[in-house]
Amino acid sequence: MPDSLLGKASYLLRRGNAKDAWDYAWAAYLLEEKPELKTAVKWCNALNRPVLGTPRLGVVVVNLTGTRLGGVSNQTGSPLGPLATALPEVALVLTEVANQLGSPLAETPWLAYLGTSFGSSHANTLARQHRVDLIISVILVRKRRGRRYDLQVQFQLNQPGKPQPVWKSETVSSTEYRRSLVQGTDLLQQVGQKLLAELRRGYPLVDRPAFSGSEATAYVERVLNSLGISAIEKAALVKYLAQQGVLSPEQATKAAQQVTITQIDVTKPNPSLKQWVQARLPIVY
């Protein structure tokens, strides 16, 4: 069992427990477990929220083929679990995309397997349950090719709450993929690079949000009243906004009190904050 907070976040992701992993990651930011974590949080205008290093990516499989995807496999060492077992080439592409996007965890990117889905509403539900920022849908279709069947794969990028994908890749068939490898190229890797380019184009990060005073107050109130954001993450968002000067010291103190109930400084590591965080972290087995 890892001793560090980031190590536990990595461990939880590999076991398919994204929801708890994020709390451990935000706890590491609050307590500045590593020096670089102090400045690791950036603002994403497209998501209208801060992210820790990079947006959290969730992978949903739309399985129209009958390909078996069992429970999360802890032996794969991959946060994609059953996808890494059933379709390792696809899982490798997605893992490399997440790694290149950047993450505070060198050994595990912000990537989580959410499950299988047959509709956008179900995918959005899975995203809320696992607290991810963006959904990568892996569409699997089986097409007849003479006497045999081809497996076709397409990637789609979805933002929770939006009814339509924000990006779709071309479809790659198993026959085309094998032929490309013989010719010295990798069609799946090419599609992965296009997905990476779309993530960087559509979801760039900046240091500070462009808020007016009233906008900052309204945003903080929405965060504090949200049922989908944990107390640890709320405290981390208050810390970030205070560090960026979006909240005054007085506003930060008031917001922190709403989260912690008591008078605890969330803007820098201290014994009271450490005790408060540890009391709210889920137990890791």
N, C-alpha and C positions, 0 to 999 in steps of 0.2 A: 504494500500500500504506500503510495507517495506521501511524503511529509508536507510538501508545500501546497499552498492553495491552488496555484496554477497546475501543479502536478495532479491534484485531485480533479480539477476541471477537465484535464486531458483524459484521465482515467474514466470519468463519468461519460464523456463523449464517446469513447471507444466502446462503452457498454450500452450505448443507446439512450442514456439519460441526459438529454440536452437541457431540460428545464432546470435541473439542479446544477449542471455544469456552469450555466451562466451565472448563477449566484456565487459560485466559488471564484469565477473569473472577476466579477465585479468586486468581490471581497478583497481579492488581490490588489485591485486598483485602489480601493479605499485605504488599504493598509500599506500601499506602496511596497509590495513584497519585492519587486525589482525596481531599480532606479528609473528604468525606461518607462515603467507603467505610469509614472506621474504625468507624462505628456502623451500617453497612448490613446486618449479619447479624442475623437474628431467629430465634427458635425456633418451630417449628410442632409442637404437640402431636400433631395428627392424623397427621403423617408421622414423628414421633419423631426429628426431625433439625433442624439449623439450615439456613436457606436464605439465599441472598444476595439480599436485597431482596424476593424473591417466589419461590414454587415454580416449578421449571422445567417448562414445559408441552410435551408432545409431541402431535402431531396424527397420527392414523392414519385412513386412509380405508378404509371397508368398502364396496367398489365393486361393487354388484350390478346395474349398469346397462350396462356396456360403455363408459362414458364414458372417453375416452382420458386417461390421466395419464402423461405421459412422464417423462424424467429431470429432475433439478432444473434449473430455468431461472435462470441467473445474470442474465438481463436484466430480471427482474421487480423486482429490488430488495427482494424479500420472502423471509423465512426459510421461507415455505411453498411456495416453488418451483413445482412442477407444479400444486398446488391453486390457487395464485394465477393460473396461466395458464388452467386448465380452468374453474374456477368462481370468478372474481374476487369476486363478491358474498359468497360464503361465506368466502373468505379474508379479506376486509376486516372482516367481523364478528368473526372470531377474533382478528385482529390488534388490533382496537380493544378487545376484552375483555382481552387481555394487557397492552395499554398502560394501561388504566384500573386494572388490578390493581397496576401499579407495577413498575418495573425500574430497576436502576442504569444501564441503557443507554437514554437517551432516544430514540435513533434506531432501536434494535432491541429489542423486548421479548424476554423469555425464552421464546421460542416456536420450536419445531423441527418440521419435517416428518419423520416417521419412515418413511412408506411406506404400502403397502396391506396389509390383513390380513383374514382370514376367520375368525379365532377369537381368544379371549382369551389363550390360551397363546402364540400367535405375537406378539400385541400386547405381552405381557409381555417376551418375548425382545427385541423391538425397543426397548422402554423401557430394558432393562438395557444394551443395546448403545449407546444414545444418552444414557444416564445422566439420564433425566428423572424427575421426581417424580410427575407426574400425566399421564394420557392423555386427550385429547379425541378421541373416535371420531366421525367424520362418516359416517353411514350413508346411502348413496345407493341408492334403489330406483326402478325404473321401473314405473309402473302404467298400464294401458290406460285411456284415457278416450275412448270412442266409437271413432272412426277414428284418434285420435292417442294419444300417450303423454305422461304427466305424469312429470316428475322429482320425486321426494320426498326431502326432506332431514330428518334427525334428528340432533341432537347427543347424545352420551352422555359422561359423565365417569367415568373409571375410575381406580382407584388400583392400581398394580402389586402383584400378589400377592393381590388380592381377586377372586374368581371372577365376581362380578356388578357391574354398573355402580352407582356410588353416586348417580347422578342421570341422568334421561333428560328430554329436552325433548319437546314435542309435535312432530308431523311437519308440515312445511310443504311444500306442493306448488308447482310452478312456476306453475300457474294461480292459486292463492291468493296467491302472492307478487306476481305482476303486478297482480292486482286490488287488493291492498292499496296498492301504489304509486299507482295511479290515484286511490284514495280518500284519499291523503295520509298513509298510514302505511307502515311497513316491518316486515313480520312477522319477517324474519330478524334485524333489529336488536333487536326485542322479545325474541326467543329468546336473543340474545346477552346482553342485560341480565339475563335470568333465570339464565344460566350464570354471569355475573359475580357475581350475588348468592349463588349456591350456593358458589362458590369462597371468597367472603369469609365466608360463614356456616360452612362446613365446615372451612376451613383458616385460621383466624385466627392471627396471629403475636403473640408476646410477646417481651419483651427477654431474659428469663432462664428456663431450664428449672427446674422444681421437682424437683431431684434431691437425694437424701440422699448422703452421702459414698460409701457402698457402691454405690449406683446409678450414680453418676458414674464410679466406677472400672470397673464392669462395662461401661458404655456405651462408654467410651474404648477398652477392650480389644476390644470388638466392631468398633469403627471401625478400629482399627489392624490387625486381622486380616482385614478385609474385602478380597476380591480385586476388588470392584466399585467401589472408591473409589481414585482416583489419589493418589499421594504428595503432590502440591500441595494437593489438597482436604483430605487428612488433616491436613496442617500448618495449613491455614486453620481447621479445626474445633478443633484444639488451641488455636490463638490465641484463637478466640471463647470457648471454655470457660474459658480462663485469665482473659480480660478480664472475664467475668461472675462470677468468683470461684468457679466450680464446681470448678475445679482449683486447688490450692495452687501456689505457684511451684515447689516441689519436684516435684510431680506433673506439672506442665506441662513442666518440663525433662526429666523421665524419658520422658514421652510423645513429646516432640519428638526425643529421641535415637533412639527406635525408628523414627521416620519418616525422619530425615535421616542416621542412622547416626553422624554426628559431632556435636560440641557446637555447635549453632547455635540462637540465640535466635529463635524464630518469632513471638514476641509483638509485635515492633515492627520496622520496617524497619532493616536494617543491611547492610553490604557482603557479609558472608558469606551472609546469607539471599538477597540479590539474585543472587549468583553461583550458589547452589544452585538457585534457581527457574529462572533462565535456562538452566541445563544440562538441565532436565527439560521445558521447554516444547517442544512439537512445532514444527517449521519451518513457516512460513506462506508459501505461494507466491502 
